[in-house]
Amino acid sequence: MQFQLSGQQIEVTPALRDHATAKLDRLTRLDEKLISLAIVLSVDKLRQRAEGTLGVIGATLHAEATEADMYASIDVLFDKLVNQLRKHREKVSDKHQQEAREARQYG
């Protein structure tokens, strides 16, 4: 999987990079076939913002989080991406189960 972490008007420190990389495991445990993840960190006055775009087979998931602390923003971002990935996987799995039922019924 391609992983890109960049900052807009903020320097991405090794500590921020390590924090985001440590959270990657949560996504890869759900799906090993992830294509890419791009995270953009930015600061607007007192708001710390993290935006992420996750590429999976058949879809592109996007989430953003704004918190007072950049580490909290990254945590909330990954929570949102994990929830979206779970919903996407359920949808795909339900579709395959429905197709299998129809094939048995008409086959």
N, C-alpha and C positions, 0 to 999 in steps of 0.2 A: 504494500500500500504506500502511496505517495503521501508524505506529510509535509505541510508547509505552514510555518508560523511566521507572521510578519507583523510589524508595528506601524501604525500611522501616527506620526508625531510623538512616538514613544520608542525608546530603545528596548529591544527584547533582550533582557538579561538572561544569563545562563540559568538563574533560579526560576524565572518564568518559563523558560523552555523545558527545564526538568519537570516542573509542575504539570505542564500540559502533556508532556510525553508520558508521565506516570499515569495520567488519566486515560491514555489511549487503550490501555489493557481492557477497560470496561467495554469499549466498542468492539475490539477484536474478539472478546469472549462471546459476544452475541453473533457475530458474523465474521468468518475468516476471509470472505471474498470481498472485502471493502476495496474500492478502487482508489479513492483519494480523500484527504481531509485538508482543507485550507482554513486556517484561523487567522483573523485579523484583529489585533488589539489596538484600541485607540482611547484617547483621553479627551473629554470635553469638560473643561473647568473642573468640577468636583466629581464628575461621573466617569467611572472606569468601564469601558465597554469591550465586550468580546463577541465577535461574529464568527460563525463557523458554517462551512458548506461541506457536506459529506456526500461523496459520490458512491452509490451502491449500484449493483446490477439492476437496471430497470427504473431507477429513480435518482433524484438529487434532493437531499434533505438539507434544510437551512434553518438555523436558529441563531438568536442573539440574546445577550444578557447584559444588563447594565446594573452595576452595584457600586458601592462606595469603595470597595477594595478590588484590585485586579485579580487576585487569587480567588476571591468569592465569585467574580464574574466568570472565570474559567470553570469553576465548579458547577455553577448554575447552567452554563452553556453545555457542558458535557451531560448533565442531568436531562436537559431538553433533547439533546441528540440521541441519548440512549432511549428515551421514551418514544421518539419518532421512529427509531430503528426497530424497536419492538413492535410498534403498530404496523410498520411496513412489512415485517416478517410474518406477522399474523395474517395480514391481508393476502400475502403471497401463498402462505400455507393453506388458508381457507380456500383460495382459488384452486389450488392443486387437488385438495380433497374433494371439492365439488366436481371437478373434471373427472376424477377417478370414480366417484359415485355414478355420474352420468354414463361413463364408459361401461361400468358393470351393468347398469340398468338397461342400456340399449345394445350391449355387446352380446 
